């Protein structure tokens, strides 16, 4: 039904406008008596064999929703009815910010991809906390945190710490988003020395809480093997809890989209099917190089159960979807979980 009726309708509108419309649609229909139960009956797969225990947490199933979809934590309770094992909110920054100028979200239909340059648009820390206080405890919630665009380089760590300390009581794990190509002063966030400093500062803050939360690093799919070796060393040296591989890509090679179309779109992070192989290769390299010494959450181009299984076989412990959710609809989560049970 989704691919036959809803997707053609949704794809006939501006991507960002339809995103907000679908949020309102899901929110409204979930309030109608019986609809939440209907969604759960259609999409949720309950089976203990799907459970995954990682960094002290028990995930009902290994299929999550990646950050960027529910930026302000307004829909996670309703999205839980579609069968996710966990949902990552954010990226949250200390202060609310509008992000980059519109138009900033583009579909590559032929490639089953999306290019975005949203620029960490979100309502800020306090707005996210207000929403997270409504958590009905249906599933694990991750908090993806970043810096404000206008923050000076010497204050980057301060931004991350502000988000970490404030969100700590409300999320189950944290993701340090240092790999988004759509924010200013991106270079420093990929510097190994700075990453050691940032991770150390956040870990020091973590110790002060009675219950410590897992901390993960989200990395880009465009890193070369030397840079990936540095990530493996970084995780080992800092005792980081895990890695999310990967974020969006700046690479445009191999696309079916015309050069004219890509030029008209401009810069931004590419997600979806075009980065599937690249992200899987990053997962396999990290897993093999580290002798699977740390958990990996695999994300990038998962549009089918087969795609998800490839990520897991490459070394991912959990997977996340985003663009695949938009192109394939909520049945994708069920298909992945059913395929896992058949393994």
C-alpha positions in Angstrom: 0.0 0.0 0.0 2.8 2.5 0.9 4.8 2.0 -2.3 1.7 1.7 -4.5 -0.4 4.6 -3.1 1.3 6.8 -0.5 4.8 7.1 -1.8 3.8 8.4 -5.3 1.5 10.9 -3.5 4.2 12.0 -1.0 6.9 12.2 -3.7 4.8 14.6 -5.7 5.4 17.3 -3.0 8.5 19.1 -1.7 10.5 16.7 0.5 10.7 18.9 3.6 7.1 19.9 3.5 5.9 16.3 3.1 8.2 15.3 6.0 6.3 17.7 8.3 3.0 16.6 6.9 3.7 12.9 7.5 4.7 13.8 11.1 1.3 15.5 11.6 -0.4 12.5 9.9 1.2 9.9 12.1 0.6 12.0 15.2 -3.1 12.5 14.4 -3.9 9.0 13.4 -2.1 7.6 16.5 -4.6 9.5 18.6 -7.6 7.8 17.0 -8.7 4.9 19.2 -7.4 1.6 17.9 -4.9 3.0 15.4 -1.8 2.5 17.5 -2.9 -1.1 18.1 -3.5 -1.5 14.4 0.0 -0.2 13.5 1.5 -2.6 16.1 -0.4 -5.5 14.7 0.8 -4.7 11.2 4.5 -4.0 11.8 5.7 -5.2 15.2 7.5 -8.5 15.4 7.8 -9.8 19.0 10.4 -12.6 19.5 13.0 -13.0 22.1 15.4 -14.3 19.5 15.6 -10.7 18.1 16.9 -9.3 21.3 20.4 -7.8 21.3 22.3 -7.0 24.4 24.9 -4.3 23.9 26.7 -1.8 26.2 24.5 -2.8 29.1 21.2 -2.3 27.2 18.7 -4.8 25.9 17.3 -3.9 22.5 14.0 -5.6 21.6 15.3 -6.0 18.1 18.3 -4.8 16.1 16.5 -2.4 13.7 16.6 1.3 14.7 15.6 4.6 13.2 18.7 6.8 12.5 19.1 10.4 13.8 17.7 13.1 11.6 14.2 11.9 11.2 12.8 12.8 14.6 15.2 15.6 15.3 13.1 17.2 18.1 11.9 14.0 19.8 8.3 14.7 19.0 7.3 11.4 17.4 9.3 8.6 19.0 6.4 7.2 21.0 4.3 6.9 17.8 7.1 5.6 15.7 7.6 2.8 18.2 4.4 1.3 16.9 6.1 0.6 13.5 8.3 -2.1 15.1 11.6 -0.3 15.7 13.9 -1.7 18.4 15.4 1.7 19.1 15.1 5.3 17.9 17.8 8.0 17.8 16.6 11.6 18.2 18.5 14.7 17.1 20.9 15.9 16.2 20.3 18.2 19.2 22.3 21.4 19.7 22.3 23.6 22.8 20.3 26.4 21.2 17.6 26.0 18.6 18.7 27.0 15.1 17.0 27.3 11.7 19.7 25.4 9.8 20.7 26.2 6.3 18.5 28.2 3.9 15.8 26.3 2.0 15.6 24.4 -0.4 17.9 21.9 1.4 16.4 18.5 0.9 16.4 16.7 -2.4 15.3 13.3 -3.7 17.3 11.3 -6.2 14.5 9.0 -7.3 16.5 7.0 -9.9 19.2 6.4 -7.4 16.9 5.8 -4.4 18.8 8.4 -2.5 18.5 11.7 -0.8 20.8 14.7 -0.6 20.4 17.0 2.3 22.1 20.1 3.7 19.8 20.7 6.6 22.5 22.1 8.9 21.4 20.7 12.2 18.1 22.5 12.2 16.4 21.7 15.5 14.5 23.4 18.3 17.3 23.1 20.8 18.0 21.3 24.0 15.1 22.5 26.2 12.5 21.6 23.5 13.9 18.1 23.2 13.9 17.6 27.0 10.3 18.7 27.1 9.4 16.1 24.6 11.5 13.3 26.2 9.7 13.8 29.5 6.7 12.3 27.7 8.6 9.0 27.1 6.2 6.1 27.5 9.2 3.7 27.8 8.3 1.7 24.7 11.9 1.3 23.4 15.4 2.5 23.7 16.1 6.1 22.9 19.5 7.4 21.7 20.5 11.0 21.9 22.5 12.3 18.9 24.3 15.6 19.9 26.2 18.3 18.1 27.4 21.8 18.3 25.6 25.0 17.2 26.7 26.3 13.8 27.9 29.7 15.2 29.9 28.2 18.1 33.6 29.1 18.0 36.1 26.3 17.7 37.4 26.8 21.2 33.8 26.2 22.5 32.9 23.1 20.6 33.4 20.8 23.5 31.3 23.1 25.7 28.4 22.6 23.4 28.7 18.8 23.4 29.0 18.8 27.2 25.9 21.1 27.6 23.8 18.6 25.6 25.3 15.6 27.3 24.7 16.8 30.8 21.2 18.0 30.2 20.0 15.0 28.1 21.6 12.4 30.4 18.5 11.6 32.5 16.3 11.2 29.4 18.2 9.0 26.8 19.7 5.5 27.0 22.8 6.1 24.9 24.7 9.1 23.3 26.1 9.6 19.9 28.7 12.3 19.3 27.9 13.6 15.8 31.2 14.8 14.4 30.8 13.7 10.8 27.9 15.6 9.3 29.1 17.4 6.2 26.5 20.1 6.5 27.8 22.1 9.5 30.5 24.8 9.6 34.1 24.3 10.7 33.8 20.6 9.9 37.6 19.9 9.7 38.4 20.2 13.5 35.7 17.7 14.3 37.6 15.0 12.3 41.0 15.8 13.9 42.1 12.8 16.0 43.7 14.9 18.7 40.5 16.9 19.1 38.3 13.8 19.1 40.4 12.4 22.0 39.9 15.7 23.8 36.1 15.7 23.2 35.6 12.0 24.1 37.7 12.4 27.2 35.7 15.4 28.3 32.3 13.7 27.8 33.5 10.5 29.5 34.7 12.6 32.5 31.2 14.2 32.7 29.6 10.7 32.4 31.4 9.4 35.5 29.7 12.1 37.6 26.3 10.5 37.0 25.2 7.6 39.2 24.3 5.5 36.1 26.7 6.0 33.2 25.4 6.0 29.6 27.1 4.4 26.6 28.9 6.9 24.3 29.3 6.2 20.6 31.0 8.1 17.7 29.3 8.6 14.3 31.8 8.6 11.5 31.7 9.5 7.8 31.6 6.8 5.0 34.3 8.7 3.0 37.2 7.9 5.4 40.2 6.1 3.8 41.9 3.1 5.4 44.5 5.2 7.3 41.7 7.3 8.8 39.7 4.2 9.7 42.9 2.8 11.4 42.9 6.0 13.5 39.3 5.4 14.5 40.1 1.8 15.6 43.0 3.3 17.7 40.8 6.0 19.0 38.2 3.6 20.2 40.8 1.4 21.9 42.7 4.4 23.5 39.6 6.1 24.8 37.5 2.9 25.7 34.7 4.3 23.6 31.5 2.2 23.7 31.0 1.9 20.0 30.8 3.4 16.5 28.0 4.3 14.1 29.0 3.7 10.5 28.1 5.7 8.7 26.9 9.3 8.2 26.1 10.8 4.8 28.6 11.0 2.0 29.9 13.9 0.0 30.9 11.6 -2.9 28.8 11.8 -6.1 30.5 9.1 -8.1 28.4 6.4 -9.8 25.1 8.2 -9.6 22.4 7.8 -12.3 21.4 11.5 -11.6 22.6 13.8 -14.3 25.4 16.3 -13.8 22.9 19.1 -14.5 20.6 17.9 -11.7 23.5 17.4 -9.2 24.8 20.9 -10.1 21.4 22.4 -9.5 21.1 20.7 -6.1 24.6 21.7 -5.0 26.4 20.5 -1.9 25.0 18.3 0.9 25.2 14.8 2.4 24.1 11.9 0.2 22.2 9.0 1.8 20.3 5.9 0.6 21.2 3.2 -1.9 24.2 5.0 -3.4 26.2 4.8 -0.2 25.2 1.2 0.7 28.4 -0.5 -0.5 30.6 2.2 0.9 29.1 2.0 4.3 29.2 -1.8 4.4 32.9 -1.7 3.4 33.6 0.7 6.3 31.8 -1.6 8.7 33.7 -4.7 7.5 37.1 -2.8 7.7 36.4 -1.6 11.3 35.2 -5.0 12.4 38.1 -7.0 10.8 40.8 -4.5 11.8 39.6 -4.4 15.4 38.9 -8.1 15.7 35.3 -7.1 16.5 36.5 -5.5 19.7 33.7 -2.9 19.8 30.0 -2.7 18.8 29.1 -1.2 15.4 25.8 0.2 14.4 25.5 -0.1 10.6 23.6 2.5 8.7 23.6 3.6 5.0 21.5 2.3 2.1 19.4 -0.3 3.8 16.4 -0.6 1.6 15.7 -4.3 2.0 16.1 -7.2 4.4 19.1 -8.4 2.3 20.8 -5.0 2.7 20.4 -5.2 6.5 21.7 -8.8 6.6 24.8 -7.7 4.5 25.6 -5.0 7.2 25.2 -7.6 10.0 27.4 -10.1 8.1 30.0 -7.4 7.6 30.2 -6.9 11.4 27.3 -4.6 12.4 25.6 -5.5 15.7 22.6 -3.3 15.1 21.3 -1.5 12.0 19.5 1.8 11.5 17.4 3.0 8.6 16.4 6.4 7.4 16.3 6.9 3.6 15.1 3.3 3.3 12.2 4.1 5.6 11.2 6.9 3.3 11.5 4.9 0.1 10.2 1.5 1.4 7.8 2.5 4.2 7.3 0.9 7.6 7.0 -2.6 6.3 10.8 -2.6 5.9 11.3 -3.0 9.6 9.1 -6.0 9.8 10.8 -7.6 6.7 14.3 -7.2 8.3 13.2 -8.7 11.6 11.4 -11.6 9.8 14.5 -12.2 7.8 16.7 -12.3 10.9 14.4 -14.9 12.5 14.8 -17.1 9.4 18.6 -17.0 9.7 
